């Protein structure tokens, strides 16, 4: 890793620290262009990537409509 890359990471972390966002998760991705940032909203501190955060409850019991 070169110095300019380290400086870019430090700037990114400094910018985040000065923002109103309280949580940070960093993933490296081959799918994003170099320097591209993706932000994901979540509904609390414990549910990042959970079925609830994605809008699909995995334990929701669906009623069988044919039994009516």
Secondary structure as GFF3:
##gff-version 3
##sequence-region A 1 68
A	DSSP	alpha_helix	3	17	.	.	.	ID=ss1
A	DSSP	alpha_helix	51	54	.	.	.	ID=ss2
A	DSSP	three_ten_helix	65	67	.	.	.	ID=ss3
###
